[in-house]
Amino acid sequence: MTFLIIATVLAIAYLLIARWLRADLFRCLLVVSLLSLFVTLHLGLNYVGSMADNPEGIGLTSSYLLWIFGDSNWSTYRFGNAFRISSWISFVLLIALAGTALVRKRD
């Protein structure tokens, strides 16, 4: 959960810095949206994988997901909650990307 908040803040900071440097907002949003979709995909795969019956307990499908969840308190609920939040963040970023694409097309 903390990772998602940090990633969102870093994405917004990246967008502001890129805008300050007069970079194209559309390209910046495209990069951030693709990164967000990548994280959402891996969180979704981990959530589905955590629901399988495994006698050894819950496992992670990607090693970088340890940054999000740490080494303790793993649960299907936490994985599902992180996936839902990440999905909403990706959705909002894609809406913003579509909006900037429309504005860019007008100009």
DSSP file (Angstrom, degrees, kcal/mol; ACC not computed):
  #  RESIDUE AA STRUCTURE BP1 BP2  ACC     N-H-->O    O-->H-N    N-H-->O    O-->H-N    TCO  KAPPA ALPHA  PHI   PSI    X-CA   Y-CA   Z-CA
    1    1 A M     >        0   0    0      0, 0.0     4,-1.8     0, 0.0     5,-0.2   0.000 360.0 360.0 360.0 -44.9    0.0    0.0    0.0
    2    2 A T  H  >  +     0   0    0     66,-0.4     4,-2.6     1,-0.2     5,-0.2   0.882 360.0  56.6 -62.1 -37.4    2.8    2.4    0.9
    3    3 A F  H  > S+     0   0    0     65,-0.4     4,-3.1     1,-0.2    -1,-0.2   0.898 104.2  52.5 -61.6 -40.5    4.5    1.6   -2.4
    4    4 A L  H  > S+     0   0    0      2,-0.2     4,-2.3     1,-0.2    -1,-0.2   0.901 110.5  47.4 -63.7 -40.4    1.4    2.7   -4.3
    5    5 A I  H  X S+     0   0    0     -4,-1.8     4,-2.4     2,-0.2    -2,-0.2   0.928 114.4  46.5 -66.0 -44.2    1.3    6.0   -2.6
    6    6 A I  H  X S+     0   0    0     -4,-2.6     4,-2.7     1,-0.2    -2,-0.2   0.913 112.2  50.9 -64.1 -41.9    5.0    6.6   -3.1
    7    7 A A  H  X S+     0   0    0     -4,-3.1     4,-2.3     2,-0.2    -1,-0.2   0.889 110.7  49.0 -63.6 -38.8    4.7    5.5   -6.8
    8    8 A T  H  X S+     0   0    0     -4,-2.3     4,-2.4     2,-0.2    -2,-0.2   0.923 112.1  47.6 -66.2 -44.0    1.8    7.9   -7.3
    9    9 A V  H  X S+     0   0    0     -4,-2.4     4,-2.6     1,-0.2    -2,-0.2   0.914 113.3  48.5 -63.3 -42.2    3.6   10.8   -5.6
   10   10 A L  H  X S+     0   0    0     -4,-2.7     4,-2.6     2,-0.2    -1,-0.2   0.883 110.3  51.9 -65.3 -37.7    6.7   10.1   -7.7
   11   11 A A  H  X S+     0   0    0     -4,-2.3     4,-2.4     2,-0.2    -2,-0.2   0.923 111.5  46.1 -64.3 -43.4    4.6    9.9  -10.9
   12   12 A I  H  X S+     0   0    0     -4,-2.4     4,-2.5     2,-0.2    -2,-0.2   0.913 113.0  50.0 -65.4 -41.8    3.0   13.3  -10.2
   13   13 A A  H  X S+     0   0    0     -4,-2.6     4,-2.6     1,-0.2     5,-0.2   0.905 110.0  51.3 -62.2 -40.4    6.5   14.7   -9.3
   14   14 A Y  H  X S+     0   0    0     -4,-2.6     4,-2.7     1,-0.2    -2,-0.2   0.920 110.2  49.0 -61.8 -43.3    7.8   13.3  -12.6
   15   15 A L  H  X S+     0   0    0     -4,-2.4     4,-2.3     2,-0.2    -2,-0.2   0.908 112.2  48.0 -63.7 -41.5    5.0   14.9  -14.5
   16   16 A L  H  X S+     0   0    0     -4,-2.5     4,-2.4     2,-0.2    -2,-0.2   0.909 113.5  46.9 -66.6 -41.2    5.5   18.3  -12.9
   17   17 A I  H  X S+     0   0    0     -4,-2.6     4,-2.0     2,-0.2    -2,-0.2   0.917 112.8  49.5 -66.1 -42.0    9.2   18.2  -13.5
   18   18 A A  H  <>S+     0   0    0     -4,-2.7     5,-3.0    -5,-0.2    -2,-0.2   0.893 112.1  48.1 -64.2 -38.5    8.7   17.2  -17.1
   19   19 A R  H ><5S+     0   0    0     -4,-2.3     3,-1.6     3,-0.2    -1,-0.2   0.897 109.5  53.3 -66.7 -39.3    6.2   20.0  -17.6
   20   20 A W  H 3<5S+     0   0    0     -4,-2.4    -2,-0.2     1,-0.3    -1,-0.2   0.852 107.0  51.6 -64.0 -34.5    8.6   22.4  -16.0
   21   21 A L  T 3<5S-     0   0    0     -4,-2.0    -1,-0.3    -5,-0.1    -2,-0.2   0.330 119.9-113.9 -83.8   8.8   11.3   21.3  -18.4
   22   22 A R  T < 5 +     0   0    0     -3,-1.6    -3,-0.2     1,-0.2    -2,-0.1   0.805  63.2 154.4  63.0  33.1    8.8   22.0  -21.2
   23   23 A A      < -     0   0    0     -5,-3.0     2,-0.5    -6,-0.2    -1,-0.2  -0.415  56.7 -83.5 -81.7 166.7    8.5   18.3  -22.2
   24   24 A D     >  -     0   0    0      1,-0.2     4,-1.7    -2,-0.1     5,-0.1  -0.602  31.8-151.1 -76.2 122.4    5.4   16.9  -23.9
   25   25 A L  H  > S+     0   0    0     -2,-0.5     4,-2.7     1,-0.2     5,-0.2   0.852  93.7  59.5 -62.9 -36.1    2.8   16.1  -21.3
   26   26 A F  H  > S+     0   0    0      1,-0.2     4,-2.2     2,-0.2    -1,-0.2   0.932 106.1  46.2 -60.5 -46.6    1.3   13.3  -23.4
   27   27 A R  H  > S+     0   0    0      2,-0.2     4,-2.2     1,-0.2    -1,-0.2   0.887 112.4  51.3 -64.7 -38.3    4.6   11.4  -23.6
   28   28 A C  H  X S+     0   0    0     -4,-1.7     4,-2.4     1,-0.2    -2,-0.2   0.933 111.7  46.2 -63.9 -45.8    5.1   11.8  -19.8
   29   29 A L  H  X S+     0   0    0     -4,-2.7     4,-2.7     1,-0.2    -2,-0.2   0.861 109.6  56.1 -64.9 -34.5    1.6   10.5  -19.1
   30   30 A L  H  X S+     0   0    0     -4,-2.2     4,-2.3    -5,-0.2    -1,-0.2   0.931 109.5  45.0 -62.6 -45.7    2.2    7.6  -21.6
   31   31 A V  H  X S+     0   0    0     -4,-2.2     4,-2.2     2,-0.2    -2,-0.2   0.934 115.8  46.0 -64.1 -46.8    5.3    6.5  -19.7
   32   32 A V  H  X S+     0   0    0     -4,-2.4     4,-2.3     1,-0.2    -2,-0.2   0.890 112.6  51.2 -65.4 -38.9    3.7    6.8  -16.3
   33   33 A S  H  X S+     0   0    0     -4,-2.7     4,-2.6     2,-0.2    -1,-0.2   0.909 109.7  49.4 -64.8 -42.3    0.5    5.0  -17.5
   34   34 A L  H  X S+     0   0    0     -4,-2.3     4,-2.1     2,-0.2    -2,-0.2   0.905 111.9  48.3 -64.7 -40.9    2.5    2.1  -19.0
   35   35 A L  H  X S+     0   0    0     -4,-2.2     4,-2.2     2,-0.2    -2,-0.2   0.905 112.0  49.9 -63.7 -40.5    4.5    1.7  -15.7
   36   36 A S  H  X S+     0   0    0     -4,-2.3     4,-2.6     1,-0.2    -2,-0.2   0.902 110.2  49.7 -65.3 -41.1    1.2    1.8  -13.8
   37   37 A L  H  X S+     0   0    0     -4,-2.6     4,-2.5     2,-0.2    -1,-0.2   0.878 109.1  53.3 -64.8 -37.0   -0.3   -0.8  -16.0
   38   38 A F  H  X S+     0   0    0     -4,-2.1     4,-2.0     2,-0.2    -2,-0.2   0.933 111.6  44.5 -61.8 -47.0    2.8   -3.0  -15.6
   39   39 A V  H  X S+     0   0    0     -4,-2.2     4,-2.5     1,-0.2    -2,-0.2   0.909 113.2  51.4 -64.9 -41.9    2.5   -2.8  -11.8
   40   40 A T  H  X S+     0   0    0     -4,-2.6     4,-2.5     1,-0.2    -2,-0.2   0.904 108.3  52.1 -62.2 -41.7   -1.3   -3.4  -11.9
   41   41 A L  H  X S+     0   0    0     -4,-2.5     4,-2.4     1,-0.2    -1,-0.2   0.927 111.8  45.4 -60.6 -45.8   -0.8   -6.5  -14.1
   42   42 A H  H  X S+     0   0    0     -4,-2.0     4,-2.2     2,-0.2    -2,-0.2   0.874 112.0  51.3 -68.8 -36.3    1.7   -8.0  -11.7
   43   43 A L  H  X S+     0   0    0     -4,-2.5     4,-2.3     2,-0.2    -1,-0.2   0.904 110.7  49.8 -65.2 -39.1   -0.4   -7.2   -8.7
   44   44 A G  H  X S+     0   0    0     -4,-2.5     4,-2.5     2,-0.2     5,-0.2   0.913 110.5  49.0 -64.8 -43.1   -3.4   -8.9  -10.4
   45   45 A L  H  X S+     0   0    0     -4,-2.4     4,-2.3     1,-0.2    -1,-0.2   0.893 112.4  48.8 -63.1 -38.9   -1.3  -12.0  -11.2
   46   46 A N  H  X S+     0   0    0     -4,-2.2     4,-1.8     2,-0.2    -2,-0.2   0.887 110.1  51.6 -67.3 -38.6   -0.1  -12.1   -7.6
   47   47 A Y  H  X S+     0   0    0     -4,-2.3     4,-0.8     2,-0.2    -2,-0.2   0.932 112.6  44.6 -63.9 -45.9   -3.7  -11.7   -6.3
   48   48 A V  H >< S+     0   0    0     -4,-2.5     3,-0.8     1,-0.2     4,-0.5   0.907 113.3  51.7 -65.2 -40.8   -5.0  -14.6   -8.5
   49   49 A G  H >< S+     0   0    0     -4,-2.3     3,-0.8     1,-0.2    -1,-0.2   0.807 104.0  57.6 -65.5 -29.3   -1.9  -16.7   -7.5
   50   50 A S  H 3< S+     0   0    0     -4,-1.8    -1,-0.2     1,-0.2    -2,-0.2   0.697  98.2  61.1 -75.7 -17.5   -2.6  -16.1   -3.8
   51   51 A M  T << S+     0   0    0     -3,-0.8    -1,-0.2    -4,-0.8    -2,-0.2   0.629  82.7 100.1 -84.0 -12.3   -6.1  -17.6   -4.1
   52   52 A A  S <  S-     0   0    0     -3,-0.8     2,-0.5    -4,-0.5    -3,-0.0  -0.470  86.6-106.3 -72.5 143.3   -4.8  -21.0   -5.2
   53   53 A D        +     0   0    0     -2,-0.1    -1,-0.1     5,-0.0    -2,-0.1  -0.593  48.7 169.2 -72.1 119.4   -4.6  -23.7   -2.5
   54   54 A N    >   -     0   0    0     -2,-0.5     3,-1.7    -4,-0.1    -2,-0.0  -0.987  32.7-150.0-134.8 121.7   -0.9  -24.1   -1.7
   55   55 A P  T 3  S+     0   0    0      0, 0.0     3,-0.1     0, 0.0    -1,-0.1   0.716  98.0  58.6 -65.6 -17.8    0.2  -26.2    1.3
   56   56 A E  T 3  S-     0   0    0      1,-0.3     2,-0.2    -3,-0.0    -3,-0.0   0.474 112.6-114.8 -90.3  -1.5    3.3  -24.0    1.7
   57   57 A G    <   -     0   0    0     -3,-1.7     2,-0.3     2,-0.0    -1,-0.3  -0.599  55.7 -22.8 103.7-166.0    1.3  -20.8    2.1
   58   58 A I        -     0   0    0     -2,-0.2     2,-0.3    16,-0.1    -8,-0.1  -0.659  62.0-168.8 -86.6 135.8    1.0  -17.6    0.0
   59   59 A G        -     0   0    0     -2,-0.3     2,-0.4   -10,-0.2    -2,-0.0  -0.818  20.2-118.3-121.2 163.6    3.8  -16.8   -2.4
   60   60 A L        -     0   0    0     -2,-0.3     3,-0.1     1,-0.1   -14,-0.0  -0.815   8.6-155.0-100.0 141.7    4.8  -13.9   -4.5
   61   61 A T  S    S+     0   0    0     -2,-0.4     2,-0.4   -19,-0.2    -1,-0.1   0.683  82.3  38.9 -87.3 -19.3    4.9  -14.1   -8.3
   62   62 A S  S >  S-     0   0    0      1,-0.1     3,-0.9   -20,-0.1     4,-0.2  -0.989  71.4-139.5-133.2 141.0    7.4  -11.3   -8.7
   63   63 A S  G >  S+     0   0    0     -2,-0.4     3,-1.4     1,-0.2     4,-0.2   0.807 100.8  61.7 -70.9 -27.9   10.4  -10.4   -6.5
   64   64 A Y  G >  S+     0   0    0      1,-0.3     3,-1.4     2,-0.2     4,-0.5   0.660  85.3  76.9 -74.6 -12.0    9.8   -6.7   -6.7
   65   65 A L  G X> S+     0   0    0     -3,-0.9     4,-2.3     1,-0.3     3,-0.5   0.678  77.3  75.1 -69.6 -14.6    6.4   -7.1   -5.0
   66   66 A L  H <> S+     0   0    0     -3,-1.4     4,-2.4     1,-0.2    -1,-0.3   0.819  87.7  61.2 -62.0 -29.3    8.4   -7.5   -1.8
   67   67 A W  H <4 S+     0   0    0     -3,-1.4    -1,-0.2    -4,-0.2    -2,-0.2   0.830 109.3  41.6 -64.9 -31.5    8.9   -3.7   -2.0
   68   68 A I  H <4 S+     0   0    0     -3,-0.5   -65,-0.4    -4,-0.5   -66,-0.4   0.927 130.4  21.6 -80.8 -47.8    5.1   -3.3   -1.8
   69   69 A F  H  < S-     0   0    0     -4,-2.3     3,-0.5     1,-0.2    -3,-0.2   0.649  90.0-149.6-101.7 -17.1    4.2   -5.9    0.8
   70   70 A G     <  -     0   0    0     -4,-2.4    -1,-0.2    -5,-0.3    -2,-0.1  -0.361  45.6 -58.7  75.5-162.6    7.4   -6.5    2.8
   71   71 A D  S    S+     0   0    0     -4,-0.1     2,-0.3    -2,-0.1    -1,-0.2   0.481 111.9  45.8 -99.1  -4.3    8.2   -9.8    4.4
   72   72 A S  S    S+     0   0    0     -3,-0.5     0, 0.0     1,-0.2     0, 0.0  -0.837  86.8  40.6-136.4 172.0    5.2  -10.2    6.7
   73   73 A N        +     0   0    0     -2,-0.3     2,-0.4     1,-0.2    -1,-0.2   0.840  64.7 170.0  60.0  39.6    1.4   -9.9    6.9
   74   74 A W        +     0   0    0     -3,-0.2     2,-0.3   -16,-0.1    -1,-0.2  -0.645   5.6 156.4 -78.0 135.0    0.7  -11.4    3.5
   75   75 A S     >  -     0   0    0     -2,-0.4     4,-2.2     1,-0.1     5,-0.2  -0.987  54.4-117.5-153.8 156.5   -3.0  -12.1    2.9
   76   76 A T  H  > S+     0   0    0     -2,-0.3     4,-2.6     1,-0.2     5,-0.2   0.866 116.2  56.5 -61.9 -35.5   -5.3  -12.5    0.0
   77   77 A Y  H  > S+     0   0    0      2,-0.2     4,-2.8     1,-0.2    -1,-0.2   0.933 107.5  46.5 -62.4 -46.4   -7.2   -9.4    1.2
   78   78 A R  H  > S+     0   0    0      2,-0.2     4,-2.4     1,-0.2     5,-0.2   0.903 113.3  49.3 -63.6 -40.6   -4.1   -7.2    1.2
   79   79 A F  H  X S+     0   0    0     -4,-2.2     4,-2.0     2,-0.2   -32,-0.2   0.925 113.7  46.1 -64.0 -43.6   -3.2   -8.5   -2.3
   80   80 A G  H  X S+     0   0    0     -4,-2.6     4,-2.4     2,-0.2    -2,-0.2   0.897 112.3  50.4 -65.6 -40.5   -6.7   -7.8   -3.6
   81   81 A N  H  X S+     0   0    0     -4,-2.8     4,-2.4     2,-0.2     5,-0.2   0.915 111.0  48.3 -64.6 -43.6   -6.9   -4.4   -2.0
   82   82 A A  H  X S+     0   0    0     -4,-2.4     4,-2.4     1,-0.2    -1,-0.2   0.887 111.7  51.0 -63.7 -38.2   -3.5   -3.4   -3.5
   83   83 A F  H  X S+     0   0    0     -4,-2.0     4,-2.2   -40,-0.2    -2,-0.2   0.913 110.3  48.5 -65.4 -42.6   -4.7   -4.6   -6.9
   84   84 A R  H  X S+     0   0    0     -4,-2.4     4,-2.0     2,-0.2    -2,-0.2   0.922 113.3  46.5 -64.7 -43.7   -8.0   -2.7   -6.7
   85   85 A I  H  X S+     0   0    0     -4,-2.4     4,-2.3     1,-0.2    -2,-0.2   0.928 113.3  49.0 -64.2 -44.3   -6.2    0.6   -5.7
   86   86 A S  H  X S+     0   0    0     -4,-2.4     4,-2.5     1,-0.2    -1,-0.2   0.867 108.6  54.6 -63.9 -35.6   -3.6    0.1   -8.5
   87   87 A S  H  X S+     0   0    0     -4,-2.2     4,-2.4     2,-0.2    -1,-0.2   0.913 108.9  47.6 -63.7 -42.3   -6.4   -0.6  -11.0
   88   88 A W  H  X S+     0   0    0     -4,-2.0     4,-2.6     2,-0.2    -2,-0.2   0.903 111.0  50.7 -65.9 -40.9   -8.1    2.7  -10.1
   89   89 A I  H  X S+     0   0    0     -4,-2.3     4,-2.3     1,-0.2    -2,-0.2   0.927 112.1  47.5 -61.8 -43.9   -4.8    4.6  -10.3
   90   90 A S  H  X S+     0   0    0     -4,-2.5     4,-2.3     2,-0.2    -2,-0.2   0.898 111.0  51.9 -63.3 -40.1   -4.2    3.1  -13.8
   91   91 A F  H  X S+     0   0    0     -4,-2.4     4,-2.2     2,-0.2    -2,-0.2   0.926 110.6  47.0 -62.4 -45.8   -7.7    3.9  -14.8
   92   92 A V  H  X S+     0   0    0     -4,-2.6     4,-2.4     1,-0.2    -1,-0.2   0.905 112.2  50.5 -63.7 -41.5   -7.4    7.6  -13.8
   93   93 A L  H  X S+     0   0    0     -4,-2.3     4,-2.3     1,-0.2    -1,-0.2   0.886 110.0  50.1 -64.3 -38.0   -4.0    7.8  -15.6
   94   94 A L  H  X S+     0   0    0     -4,-2.3     4,-2.4     2,-0.2    -1,-0.2   0.874 109.7  50.7 -68.9 -35.9   -5.5    6.4  -18.7
   95   95 A I  H  X S+     0   0    0     -4,-2.2     4,-2.4     2,-0.2    -2,-0.2   0.922 111.6  48.1 -64.3 -43.5   -8.4    8.9  -18.6
   96   96 A A  H  X S+     0   0    0     -4,-2.4     4,-2.4     2,-0.2    -2,-0.2   0.886 110.9  51.8 -63.3 -38.1   -5.8   11.7  -18.2
   97   97 A L  H  X S+     0   0    0     -4,-2.3     4,-2.0     2,-0.2    -2,-0.2   0.913 109.8  48.4 -64.3 -42.9   -3.8   10.2  -21.1
   98   98 A A  H  X S+     0   0    0     -4,-2.4     4,-2.1     2,-0.2    -2,-0.2   0.899 110.9  51.8 -64.1 -39.8   -6.9   10.2  -23.3
   99   99 A G  H  X S+     0   0    0     -4,-2.4     4,-2.2     1,-0.2    -2,-0.2   0.915 110.7  46.5 -63.0 -43.5   -7.7   13.8  -22.3
  100  100 A T  H  X S+     0   0    0     -4,-2.4     4,-2.4     1,-0.2    -1,-0.2   0.837 109.7  55.2 -69.1 -30.5   -4.3   15.0  -23.2
  101  101 A A  H  X S+     0   0    0     -4,-2.0     4,-2.1     2,-0.2    -2,-0.2   0.904 109.1  47.4 -66.7 -39.8   -4.5   13.1  -26.5
  102  102 A L  H  X S+     0   0    0     -4,-2.1     4,-1.7     2,-0.2    -2,-0.2   0.916 114.0  46.4 -66.6 -42.5   -7.7   14.9  -27.4
  103  103 A V  H  X S+     0   0    0     -4,-2.2     4,-1.6     1,-0.2    -2,-0.2   0.900 113.1  50.1 -65.3 -39.8   -6.3   18.2  -26.5
  104  104 A R  H  < S+     0   0    0     -4,-2.4    -1,-0.2     1,-0.2    -2,-0.2   0.878 108.2  52.9 -65.6 -37.6   -3.1   17.4  -28.4
  105  105 A K  H  < S+     0   0    0     -4,-2.1    -1,-0.2     1,-0.2    -2,-0.2   0.854 105.9  54.4 -67.5 -34.7   -5.1   16.4  -31.5
  106  106 A R  H  <        0   0    0     -4,-1.7    -1,-0.2     1,-0.3    -2,-0.2   0.908 360.0 360.0 -63.2 -42.9   -7.0   19.7  -31.4
  107  107 A D     <        0   0    0     -4,-1.6    -1,-0.3    -5,-0.1    -2,-0.2   0.488 360.0 360.0 -75.6 360.0   -3.9   21.8  -31.5
